[in-house]
Amino acid sequence: MGAAAAHRAGVATSDLIGLRRLDAGFEHQDSWLGEVSPIEAIKDLRAKDVMAAAAAMTEDRFSG
């Protein structure tokens, strides 16, 4: 489930921001995820939160 969620989140955002920036983003803290990285969130079984963050990013919603 975790790898599939990461893949779906990546596909959802890669066209919008580019693969290089996406790779860096998966390693850094994310305000949509409570200041943890998407990788950490997936490890914590928070795949739905990662998908919601990806959707928010692609829809250009405010994260604060």
Steps between C-alpha positions, in 0.01 A plus 500: 500500500777748586691467173179519298397816686839657437472416132150647470608816681802529273299456183245755621764770548788421261343664196424812702837561665747274318671182614815656648304730726262217588789274607633773728153568638448141609806526725415830671242603756156588371265745669199303373632196691571665834863581414606142421617379160270301275741206539465513879122531473483193276717306745249601771217356286363845414461436127162677490660812649775488237241474223305792650820708509574412137147601402532827692829574325359432153191710577723782634328510839651686796680270745484718809 
